[in-house]
Amino acid sequence: MVVFQDKKIRRIWHEEEWYFSVVDIVAALTEQDDFQKARKYWNKLSQRLKEEGVELETICHQLKLTASDGKHYMTDCANTESLFRIIQSIPSKKAEPFKQWLARVGYERIQEIENPELAQDRAKQYYELKGYPKDWIDKRLRGIAVRQELTDEWQKRDVKVGKEFAILTNEISKATFGVGIKDHKKVKGLDPKHKNQNLRDHMTDLELIFNMLGEASTTEIAKAKDAQGFEENQAAAKEGGEIAGGARKNLEEKTGQQVVSKKNFLHKLE
């Protein structure tokens, strides 16, 4: 979620760039507070664009976004380039300021790619605005850095981004927490099919700490054994997770409390 002049604009990272909700943008530019009216406006506008020869299938993608009722629906989304085309067809005094805002949002992403520290600063601001505790934020950001180091190692060691990354991540999770990512989400009442519900954003302090230990241990083992390819890195992932899992079990024995918790931060992400 980003904000343009007090209007909330939903967005999603897709195919290496931001895609924004077209209806949200229409509502912002036409100053519509009624979502249904904004949707009707977009329906009429999309029909006019078709009549002008614009192939909407090429400039819009149906992507799942969270609605006001908390559920997730397929929504017309467009990237920055396509949005400029759509905005040209909306007579609005806010069009030019919106174009400048949109360009700035895109530029910030380019800055983050060139300087990852900026991404962390913005992430920190995001979590602070949501009301997360400072100590939790510090652990979450440290976890992001640990995760980045691990994925960088995987890429250097011929592990494929996507499915293989997901399998190895789940391997670490199972060994660390005794449950895979989907089951961990279920414990917290999250939807395993909802990709926007990042499990790490709902972890407790202890869960974040053990998650970091599992991933950091995996990184060090992969380096020490010079693991190459998926299978060797899968073995390293299991061993790294087992180190964290052993520490977790030891703590649970001492305290009599389970580390995997039902606690989540859904109320902070609404």
Backbone bond lengths (Angstrom), bond angles and torsions (degrees), N, CA, C in turn:
res aa  C-N    CA-C-N  psi(-1)  N-CA   C-N-CA  omega(-1)  CA-C   N-CA-C  phi
1 M - - - 1.451 - - 1.522 109.63 -
2 V 1.349 116.30 132.30 1.460 121.34 172.67 1.527 106.85 -127.94
3 V 1.326 116.30 166.62 1.462 119.74 -174.26 1.521 110.59 -125.07
4 F 1.340 115.84 131.35 1.467 122.46 173.77 1.527 107.29 -121.45
5 Q 1.353 116.14 111.14 1.465 121.96 178.75 1.541 111.27 47.50
6 D 1.320 115.52 53.95 1.471 123.71 177.32 1.526 114.19 71.32
7 K 1.323 117.92 3.10 1.463 120.97 177.25 1.529 108.66 -100.09
8 K 1.315 116.19 127.74 1.456 120.42 -179.78 1.523 110.52 -81.61
9 I 1.318 115.33 129.11 1.466 122.07 -179.91 1.532 107.85 -117.15
10 R 1.325 115.93 117.92 1.466 119.30 177.91 1.527 109.42 -78.37
11 R 1.318 115.52 146.45 1.457 119.94 178.29 1.522 109.03 -148.58
12 I 1.327 115.20 164.08 1.462 120.94 179.50 1.525 108.71 -148.20
13 W 1.335 115.75 141.40 1.469 121.12 178.54 1.518 107.87 -81.88
14 H 1.332 117.07 117.09 1.462 121.90 -173.98 1.519 109.12 -143.32
15 E 1.318 115.83 128.37 1.473 121.44 178.19 1.530 111.23 51.92
16 E 1.349 115.44 47.38 1.465 123.39 173.11 1.525 114.75 66.53
17 E 1.355 117.95 25.48 1.457 120.53 174.02 1.521 109.82 -160.12
18 W 1.340 115.91 163.73 1.451 120.35 179.88 1.522 110.69 -77.72
19 Y 1.323 115.87 137.68 1.460 123.27 170.09 1.526 107.52 -118.95
20 F 1.330 116.45 132.98 1.451 122.25 -174.49 1.531 110.57 -111.43
21 S 1.334 115.87 149.83 1.459 120.83 177.24 1.528 109.55 -68.08
22 V 1.330 116.40 120.01 1.466 120.57 -178.94 1.522 110.82 -65.34
23 V 1.332 118.11 -40.61 1.468 121.09 -179.64 1.523 111.27 -62.13
24 D 1.344 116.85 -39.82 1.462 120.07 178.43 1.523 110.91 -62.87
25 I 1.326 116.33 -38.22 1.459 121.15 -179.20 1.523 110.50 -70.80
26 V 1.322 115.94 -39.94 1.465 120.36 175.81 1.528 109.86 -60.33
27 A 1.337 116.25 -44.09 1.466 120.66 179.77 1.526 111.05 -61.29
28 A 1.331 116.91 -39.54 1.469 121.12 -179.12 1.525 111.32 -68.61
29 L 1.330 116.97 -42.43 1.458 120.78 -176.38 1.519 113.28 -76.40
30 T 1.327 116.90 -30.08 1.469 120.77 -179.66 1.520 111.62 -96.66
31 E 1.360 115.99 2.86 1.463 122.75 179.47 1.525 111.69 55.30
32 Q 1.328 114.37 44.17 1.462 121.65 178.36 1.521 109.91 -96.93
33 D 1.318 116.86 124.23 1.460 120.74 173.80 1.524 111.23 -92.21
34 D 1.319 115.62 -17.17 1.469 121.36 179.46 1.527 108.88 -89.10
35 F 1.351 116.47 113.39 1.460 120.65 -176.38 1.528 111.78 -61.57
36 Q 1.332 116.79 -38.52 1.472 120.39 -178.69 1.525 111.15 -64.75
37 K 1.338 116.63 -38.52 1.466 119.33 177.94 1.527 110.55 -66.63
38 A 1.338 115.87 -38.18 1.467 119.82 178.04 1.523 110.10 -64.38
39 R 1.330 116.31 -39.54 1.468 120.04 178.90 1.529 110.56 -64.34
40 K 1.345 117.22 -42.46 1.470 120.54 179.05 1.524 110.27 -63.52
41 Y 1.340 116.16 -38.91 1.460 120.33 177.84 1.524 109.95 -61.01
42 W 1.346 116.46 -45.27 1.456 120.21 179.75 1.526 111.34 -64.75
43 N 1.328 117.73 -37.30 1.470 120.80 178.51 1.537 110.38 -61.14
44 K 1.345 116.48 -44.54 1.457 120.20 179.09 1.528 111.17 -67.24
45 L 1.341 114.79 -40.89 1.463 119.24 179.96 1.525 111.24 -65.19
46 S 1.312 116.98 -41.56 1.467 120.13 179.82 1.525 110.96 -64.46
47 Q 1.341 116.41 -35.08 1.466 119.84 177.22 1.522 110.50 -66.12
48 R 1.343 116.31 -40.31 1.471 120.26 178.83 1.523 110.57 -66.05
49 L 1.340 116.04 -39.47 1.460 119.72 178.38 1.528 111.03 -62.24
50 K 1.325 116.35 -40.22 1.468 120.37 177.17 1.518 111.00 -60.84
51 E 1.342 115.16 -42.38 1.471 119.81 -179.85 1.525 111.37 -65.30
52 E 1.340 115.79 -26.70 1.468 120.48 177.82 1.524 112.26 -83.59
53 G 1.331 115.88 0.15 1.458 120.11 177.29 1.505 115.59 95.54
54 V 1.342 117.33 6.63 1.464 120.92 178.97 1.528 109.55 -80.77
55 E 1.317 116.95 126.49 1.464 121.30 176.94 1.523 108.63 -87.82
56 L 1.328 115.46 102.30 1.462 120.10 -175.32 1.520 112.50 -60.49
57 E 1.336 116.46 -29.31 1.457 120.29 -179.53 1.521 111.83 -62.24
58 T 1.330 115.48 -24.62 1.469 119.47 -178.28 1.528 112.42 -88.64
59 I 1.340 117.37 -20.60 1.464 118.92 -177.70 1.526 112.63 -110.45
60 C 1.331 117.13 -10.80 1.466 120.30 179.44 1.525 110.53 -126.01
61 H 1.326 114.93 145.79 1.459 121.13 174.59 1.523 108.36 -123.77
62 Q 1.314 116.82 142.29 1.453 121.28 173.38 1.523 108.10 -85.86
63 L 1.332 115.99 110.32 1.460 121.63 -178.90 1.519 109.67 -127.61
64 K 1.342 116.48 150.58 1.461 120.49 -177.55 1.524 111.17 -79.56
65 L 1.342 115.14 123.75 1.458 121.24 175.92 1.521 109.35 -127.63
66 T 1.320 116.33 157.35 1.452 121.60 179.13 1.520 110.03 -79.94
67 A 1.333 116.77 129.35 1.464 121.89 178.53 1.527 110.16 -92.92
68 S 1.325 116.76 177.00 1.468 121.48 -177.65 1.518 112.19 -64.69
69 D 1.341 117.33 -22.62 1.467 120.42 179.17 1.526 112.39 -85.40
70 G 1.337 116.61 3.69 1.454 120.76 178.88 1.510 114.21 86.12
71 K 1.338 117.01 -8.54 1.465 121.10 179.22 1.531 109.42 -88.96
72 H 1.323 114.90 170.76 1.469 119.65 -173.96 1.526 109.92 -119.75
73 Y 1.323 114.61 126.65 1.456 120.73 -175.87 1.521 110.48 -128.56
74 M 1.339 114.76 152.00 1.457 120.15 173.34 1.525 108.15 -67.40
75 T 1.325 115.17 128.32 1.465 121.16 -172.64 1.521 109.58 -133.42
76 D 1.338 115.85 141.85 1.462 119.99 175.79 1.526 109.06 -65.19
77 C 1.323 116.05 122.55 1.464 121.52 -179.93 1.527 109.03 -129.93
78 A 1.316 115.47 150.08 1.465 120.01 179.63 1.519 109.91 -140.46
79 N 1.343 115.22 149.96 1.460 119.36 177.54 1.531 109.38 -82.65
80 T 1.319 116.45 179.61 1.463 120.66 -174.09 1.526 112.30 -58.85
81 E 1.314 117.54 -45.48 1.465 121.07 -178.44 1.518 111.56 -60.49
82 S 1.334 116.24 -46.08 1.464 120.23 -178.66 1.522 111.52 -68.15
83 L 1.326 116.44 -34.25 1.459 119.56 -179.96 1.523 111.59 -64.48
84 F 1.326 117.21 -37.30 1.458 119.49 177.30 1.532 110.27 -58.52
85 R 1.329 116.34 -38.53 1.473 119.95 178.48 1.524 110.68 -66.50
86 I 1.314 117.34 -42.11 1.468 121.10 -179.53 1.523 110.69 -66.95
87 I 1.336 116.42 -42.83 1.465 121.23 -178.21 1.522 111.40 -61.60
88 Q 1.334 117.05 -33.70 1.464 120.91 178.92 1.527 112.02 -59.08
89 S 1.329 116.45 -24.40 1.462 120.81 -177.31 1.523 113.11 -94.00
90 I 1.339 116.17 2.00 1.467 120.06 -179.34 1.522 108.99 -108.78
91 P 1.355 118.17 110.92 1.469 119.95 177.26 1.524 110.03 -71.87
92 S 1.319 116.76 105.30 1.457 120.52 -176.51 1.517 110.21 -152.77
93 K 1.334 115.27 137.76 1.466 120.07 177.03 1.522 111.40 -68.67
94 K 1.333 115.99 -15.64 1.467 120.51 -179.59 1.534 112.10 -89.65
95 A 1.330 117.19 -2.26 1.462 120.25 -173.58 1.524 112.32 -59.16
96 E 1.341 117.54 -48.28 1.460 120.00 -176.69 1.533 111.97 -67.72
97 P 1.344 119.27 -45.97 1.479 118.49 174.92 1.520 112.43 -58.66
98 F 1.330 116.18 -34.99 1.459 119.14 179.81 1.523 110.72 -68.21
99 K 1.323 117.18 -40.15 1.461 120.79 177.56 1.525 110.15 -60.09
100 Q 1.341 115.98 -42.21 1.465 120.02 179.54 1.535 110.14 -65.06
101 W 1.325 115.92 -41.93 1.469 120.57 178.70 1.521 110.62 -62.11
102 L 1.339 115.97 -44.24 1.456 121.54 -178.75 1.525 110.98 -63.19
103 A 1.329 115.54 -42.14 1.462 119.58 178.35 1.531 110.61 -63.69
104 R 1.334 116.60 -37.80 1.463 120.16 179.70 1.521 111.88 -65.91
105 V 1.363 115.80 -41.13 1.465 120.17 178.03 1.520 110.55 -60.64
106 G 1.348 115.99 -42.54 1.464 120.11 178.35 1.520 111.71 -66.20
107 Y 1.341 115.99 -39.22 1.461 120.23 -179.94 1.525 111.27 -65.48
108 E 1.344 116.49 -37.35 1.464 120.07 178.19 1.520 111.06 -60.00
109 R 1.331 115.94 -37.99 1.468 119.45 179.08 1.530 110.42 -65.31
110 I 1.336 116.70 -39.92 1.462 120.20 177.98 1.531 109.89 -63.23
111 Q 1.336 116.50 -40.87 1.462 120.73 177.44 1.526 111.05 -60.62
112 E 1.333 115.62 -41.13 1.463 120.12 -178.54 1.520 111.52 -64.82
113 I 1.330 116.27 -36.47 1.463 119.95 178.37 1.528 109.88 -65.35
114 E 1.347 115.78 -40.68 1.463 120.42 -179.00 1.530 111.80 -75.08
115 N 1.327 117.02 -31.76 1.462 121.94 -178.06 1.530 109.07 -137.10
116 P 1.330 117.60 90.55 1.472 121.57 -176.41 1.523 114.11 -57.04
117 E 1.344 118.11 -22.06 1.460 119.77 179.02 1.526 111.23 -63.07
118 L 1.333 116.60 -31.86 1.463 120.21 177.90 1.525 110.55 -64.78
119 A 1.324 116.12 -37.88 1.471 120.52 178.43 1.520 109.61 -62.72
120 Q 1.327 116.69 -40.04 1.468 120.26 179.25 1.522 110.69 -66.70
121 D 1.346 116.52 -39.33 1.464 119.49 178.54 1.522 110.81 -62.07
122 R 1.329 116.33 -42.86 1.465 119.69 -179.60 1.521 110.82 -69.87
123 A 1.332 116.18 -35.98 1.461 119.50 176.95 1.530 109.94 -63.18
124 K 1.320 116.58 -41.01 1.461 120.89 178.91 1.522 110.22 -60.88
125 Q 1.326 116.78 -44.86 1.463 120.65 178.52 1.526 110.92 -61.30
126 Y 1.330 115.98 -39.57 1.464 121.15 -179.95 1.522 110.21 -61.45
127 Y 1.334 117.05 -48.91 1.464 120.70 -178.77 1.530 111.04 -66.29
128 E 1.344 117.19 -35.91 1.467 120.07 178.33 1.523 110.54 -64.32
129 L 1.337 116.81 -42.44 1.465 120.65 179.05 1.520 111.92 -63.73
130 K 1.327 115.74 -31.10 1.460 120.26 179.35 1.527 112.07 -78.64
131 G 1.324 116.50 -11.33 1.454 119.70 176.67 1.510 115.70 92.08
132 Y 1.335 117.79 17.78 1.465 120.31 176.39 1.530 109.80 -69.68
133 P 1.335 118.16 146.07 1.471 120.96 176.88 1.528 110.84 -64.41
134 K 1.345 116.01 146.93 1.465 120.97 -177.48 1.526 111.88 -58.88
135 D 1.348 117.28 -43.69 1.465 119.95 -179.40 1.525 110.83 -61.16
136 W 1.333 116.41 -38.85 1.470 120.71 179.12 1.526 109.49 -64.97
137 I 1.341 116.51 -44.26 1.468 121.11 -179.10 1.518 110.65 -59.05
138 D 1.337 116.32 -43.83 1.465 120.10 179.80 1.528 110.76 -59.15
139 K 1.322 116.73 -42.95 1.476 120.37 179.24 1.518 110.80 -67.67
140 R 1.335 116.40 -40.51 1.472 120.16 -179.43 1.519 110.84 -62.46
141 L 1.322 116.78 -44.34 1.467 120.16 -179.56 1.522 111.22 -68.12
142 R 1.333 116.56 -37.13 1.465 119.27 176.46 1.530 109.17 -64.02
143 G 1.333 116.18 -38.21 1.458 120.32 178.09 1.516 112.33 -63.28
144 I 1.330 116.39 -35.56 1.463 120.53 177.20 1.521 110.13 -63.15
145 A 1.328 116.51 -42.12 1.474 120.96 179.38 1.528 110.92 -65.39
146 V 1.338 116.77 -41.91 1.463 121.18 178.34 1.523 110.16 -62.88
147 R 1.320 115.57 -43.21 1.467 120.93 179.09 1.536 110.79 -62.12
148 Q 1.338 116.36 -42.73 1.459 120.39 -179.67 1.520 111.22 -61.95
149 E 1.328 116.51 -41.09 1.464 120.15 178.67 1.526 110.80 -62.71
150 L 1.332 115.64 -39.30 1.470 120.08 179.27 1.524 110.94 -65.92
151 T 1.322 117.57 -48.17 1.469 120.00 -177.68 1.526 111.27 -66.46
152 D 1.339 116.38 -32.69 1.473 119.07 175.10 1.532 110.17 -62.01
153 E 1.338 116.67 -41.71 1.464 121.21 177.81 1.526 110.65 -63.45
154 W 1.327 115.97 -44.11 1.473 119.51 -179.81 1.525 110.92 -59.58
155 Q 1.319 116.33 -42.88 1.458 118.97 -179.82 1.529 111.45 -63.70
156 K 1.328 115.73 -40.11 1.469 119.65 178.56 1.526 111.61 -67.53
157 R 1.330 116.35 -22.78 1.465 121.29 -175.07 1.529 112.43 -104.30
158 D 1.338 114.78 22.19 1.461 121.88 171.87 1.528 113.21 65.86
159 V 1.325 115.78 36.90 1.469 120.34 170.27 1.529 106.18 -97.68
160 K 1.311 117.21 132.13 1.464 121.45 -173.56 1.529 111.38 -81.42
161 V 1.343 114.45 133.19 1.463 120.73 175.78 1.531 108.77 -62.83
162 G 1.307 116.49 139.93 1.458 120.31 179.85 1.509 111.24 110.67
163 K 1.320 116.58 -117.81 1.463 121.54 -173.83 1.525 112.27 -61.73
164 E 1.330 117.94 -44.61 1.468 119.52 -178.21 1.530 111.12 -67.50
165 F 1.326 117.67 -39.53 1.466 120.51 174.33 1.522 110.11 -57.38
166 A 1.334 116.08 -44.99 1.465 121.27 -177.22 1.527 111.21 -64.12
167 I 1.327 116.70 -40.95 1.467 120.48 -179.78 1.526 110.52 -64.93
168 L 1.319 117.01 -44.79 1.464 120.64 -179.49 1.531 111.38 -66.52
169 T 1.321 116.50 -39.15 1.462 120.48 177.54 1.520 110.47 -61.77
170 N 1.326 116.16 -42.19 1.463 120.69 178.92 1.526 111.01 -66.89
171 E 1.333 116.78 -34.61 1.472 121.79 177.67 1.533 109.77 -61.88
172 I 1.324 116.64 -44.16 1.467 120.86 178.19 1.525 109.99 -63.30
173 S 1.328 115.92 -43.51 1.466 120.76 -178.31 1.525 111.65 -61.59
174 K 1.324 116.52 -45.18 1.481 120.19 -179.01 1.518 111.08 -61.73
175 A 1.331 115.94 -42.78 1.468 119.70 -178.71 1.528 111.58 -72.52
176 T 1.330 116.54 -32.47 1.469 120.85 -178.26 1.524 111.90 -76.40
177 F 1.326 116.00 -49.67 1.470 120.85 -171.47 1.525 114.48 -106.53
178 G 1.322 116.75 -9.85 1.457 119.08 -177.42 1.513 112.81 82.78
179 V 1.332 116.58 0.54 1.469 122.06 176.70 1.523 108.73 -139.86
180 G 1.335 115.86 148.28 1.453 120.39 175.36 1.519 110.46 -75.65
181 I 1.311 116.32 174.84 1.465 121.50 -175.39 1.526 111.86 -62.04
182 K 1.332 118.34 -43.99 1.467 120.63 -179.30 1.519 111.17 -61.56
183 D 1.334 116.91 -44.78 1.460 120.14 179.86 1.527 111.32 -68.54
184 H 1.320 116.46 -34.96 1.469 120.69 177.63 1.530 109.06 -62.82
185 K 1.336 116.28 -40.92 1.466 120.46 177.55 1.526 111.12 -62.77
186 K 1.331 115.58 -40.39 1.461 119.60 -179.79 1.518 111.15 -63.14
187 V 1.335 116.33 -40.14 1.470 120.35 177.94 1.524 109.86 -56.67
188 K 1.320 116.80 -37.23 1.459 121.35 -177.83 1.525 113.61 -88.02
189 G 1.337 116.65 0.74 1.459 119.45 179.88 1.506 113.44 77.49
190 L 1.334 117.09 20.40 1.457 121.85 177.76 1.522 109.45 -91.27
191 D 1.313 115.75 161.37 1.458 121.28 178.70 1.525 109.24 -90.29
192 P 1.339 118.09 112.56 1.479 120.01 -178.43 1.525 113.93 -58.70
193 K 1.354 116.82 -23.78 1.462 120.08 -178.24 1.528 112.18 -87.53
194 H 1.318 116.74 -9.24 1.456 120.21 -177.18 1.521 109.96 -89.05
195 K 1.326 116.42 102.62 1.460 121.68 -174.67 1.522 112.65 -66.29
196 N 1.345 117.43 -24.28 1.462 119.45 -178.35 1.525 113.05 -79.02
197 Q 1.340 117.45 -11.03 1.455 120.72 176.92 1.527 108.34 -88.99
198 N 1.312 115.50 89.02 1.455 121.57 -178.22 1.522 109.31 -73.39
199 L 1.324 116.86 118.01 1.459 121.70 -177.45 1.526 111.48 -53.50
200 R 1.320 116.92 -39.77 1.465 120.70 -176.19 1.528 112.09 -63.34
201 D 1.336 117.17 -29.43 1.461 120.32 177.87 1.526 112.23 -70.91
202 H 1.337 116.18 -7.53 1.462 120.85 -179.00 1.521 112.35 -118.04
203 M 1.319 116.38 6.89 1.462 119.35 -179.87 1.527 111.22 -78.96
204 T 1.318 115.21 149.79 1.460 120.73 172.49 1.529 108.76 -77.05
205 D 1.330 116.50 173.49 1.462 120.37 177.85 1.525 111.34 -55.64
206 L 1.334 116.38 -46.55 1.466 119.81 -177.84 1.524 111.52 -65.99
207 E 1.308 117.18 -39.64 1.464 119.70 178.65 1.528 110.24 -62.76
208 L 1.318 116.59 -41.05 1.466 119.92 177.76 1.527 111.18 -62.67
209 I 1.329 115.90 -42.11 1.466 120.33 -178.96 1.520 111.36 -63.05
210 F 1.332 117.46 -47.24 1.459 119.95 -179.24 1.531 111.35 -70.05
211 N 1.322 116.67 -32.52 1.458 120.02 176.46 1.529 110.26 -63.47
212 M 1.344 116.04 -43.24 1.463 120.47 177.00 1.523 110.98 -62.20
213 L 1.334 116.30 -42.49 1.459 120.06 -179.22 1.523 110.70 -61.71
214 G 1.321 116.97 -42.21 1.462 120.61 179.15 1.520 112.16 -63.32
215 E 1.324 116.62 -42.74 1.464 119.76 -177.41 1.528 111.44 -75.73
216 A 1.335 116.41 -39.00 1.469 119.00 177.99 1.525 110.55 -65.41
217 S 1.337 116.84 -39.58 1.467 120.68 178.57 1.519 110.61 -64.65
218 T 1.320 116.66 -40.15 1.468 121.05 178.13 1.525 110.75 -61.03
219 T 1.339 116.25 -42.49 1.467 120.78 178.85 1.527 110.95 -59.58
220 E 1.327 115.89 -47.73 1.467 120.33 -177.30 1.528 111.29 -66.50
221 I 1.321 117.57 -38.20 1.470 120.66 179.48 1.528 110.59 -67.37
222 A 1.339 115.31 -41.46 1.469 119.49 178.81 1.524 110.62 -61.14
223 K 1.330 115.88 -40.23 1.471 120.10 178.14 1.529 110.94 -66.88
224 A 1.335 115.37 -47.03 1.464 119.95 -175.88 1.526 112.19 -62.87
225 K 1.331 116.17 -37.50 1.468 120.88 -178.18 1.527 112.71 -94.49
226 D 1.344 114.81 -2.11 1.462 120.19 -177.18 1.535 109.91 50.36
227 A 1.334 115.26 48.70 1.464 121.68 -178.42 1.526 110.33 -62.03
228 Q 1.329 115.45 131.74 1.458 121.70 179.86 1.527 109.67 -125.51
229 G 1.325 115.32 136.73 1.455 119.29 177.15 1.527 112.46 79.85
230 F 1.314 114.65 173.79 1.461 121.22 -173.85 1.527 112.99 -65.33
231 E 1.308 118.33 -49.34 1.467 121.09 -173.13 1.522 112.32 -63.98
232 E 1.329 117.89 -43.57 1.458 120.07 -179.87 1.528 111.13 -67.23
233 N 1.325 116.56 -36.45 1.450 120.09 178.39 1.531 111.68 -75.09
234 Q 1.319 116.25 -25.57 1.464 119.16 174.29 1.525 110.09 -66.42
235 A 1.329 116.12 -40.98 1.464 120.61 176.98 1.529 110.35 -63.44
236 A 1.335 116.72 -40.64 1.466 120.87 178.43 1.526 110.85 -65.42
237 A 1.332 116.35 -38.51 1.463 120.88 179.22 1.533 111.11 -63.23
238 K 1.321 115.48 -41.88 1.464 119.67 178.85 1.527 110.76 -64.75
239 E 1.330 116.28 -43.49 1.464 120.41 -179.96 1.532 111.32 -66.01
240 G 1.321 116.08 -41.10 1.463 119.84 178.70 1.518 111.54 -63.79
241 G 1.334 115.05 -42.52 1.457 119.40 178.20 1.521 112.07 -65.54
242 E 1.331 116.76 -35.09 1.466 120.55 -179.65 1.530 111.49 -66.22
243 I 1.343 117.20 -33.31 1.463 120.16 176.39 1.529 109.61 -61.54
244 A 1.350 115.96 -47.23 1.465 120.28 178.67 1.523 110.65 -67.83
245 G 1.340 115.58 -38.02 1.460 119.52 179.43 1.515 112.26 -63.00
246 G 1.331 116.31 -39.16 1.466 120.37 177.97 1.518 111.23 -63.56
247 A 1.333 116.46 -41.72 1.464 120.74 178.71 1.523 110.55 -65.93
248 R 1.330 116.10 -39.17 1.470 120.09 178.23 1.520 111.48 -62.06
249 K 1.335 116.61 -47.28 1.459 120.77 -179.15 1.526 111.44 -62.16
250 N 1.313 115.88 -39.14 1.465 120.56 178.55 1.527 110.38 -61.74
251 L 1.327 116.49 -44.29 1.462 120.34 178.87 1.530 110.60 -64.34
252 E 1.335 116.08 -43.48 1.462 119.61 -179.60 1.530 111.80 -60.90
253 E 1.328 116.38 -37.00 1.469 120.48 177.94 1.527 110.92 -65.68
254 K 1.328 116.53 -38.19 1.466 121.25 -177.85 1.529 111.80 -73.36
255 T 1.341 116.21 -36.43 1.469 120.08 -174.04 1.522 113.67 -99.16
256 G 1.342 116.55 -22.23 1.464 120.08 -176.32 1.520 112.74 74.61
257 Q 1.335 117.27 14.93 1.461 121.61 -179.24 1.528 110.64 -124.11
258 Q 1.331 115.26 142.29 1.458 120.68 179.30 1.528 110.51 -77.61
259 V 1.319 116.05 139.20 1.466 120.47 178.11 1.520 111.06 -74.16
260 V 1.340 116.91 -42.59 1.469 120.40 178.29 1.523 108.07 -66.34
261 S 1.315 115.88 119.01 1.464 121.40 -171.03 1.526 112.13 -117.86
262 K 1.337 114.89 152.33 1.466 120.58 175.12 1.525 111.63 -76.00
263 K 1.318 115.91 -14.04 1.462 119.91 -176.18 1.523 111.04 -61.13
264 N 1.334 116.62 134.46 1.461 121.26 173.38 1.516 109.07 -138.06
265 F 1.323 115.33 176.48 1.467 120.24 -177.62 1.534 110.92 -117.78
266 L 1.339 116.39 33.46 1.469 119.19 -178.30 1.525 111.86 -57.04
267 H 1.328 117.16 -38.22 1.464 120.63 -178.55 1.525 111.57 -64.08
268 K 1.340 116.98 -24.67 1.469 119.59 179.16 1.521 111.49 -85.05
269 L 1.329 117.17 -16.85 1.466 120.41 -176.58 1.514 112.66 -103.92
270 E 1.325 117.94 5.79 1.473 120.80 179.38 1.516 110.30 -69.49
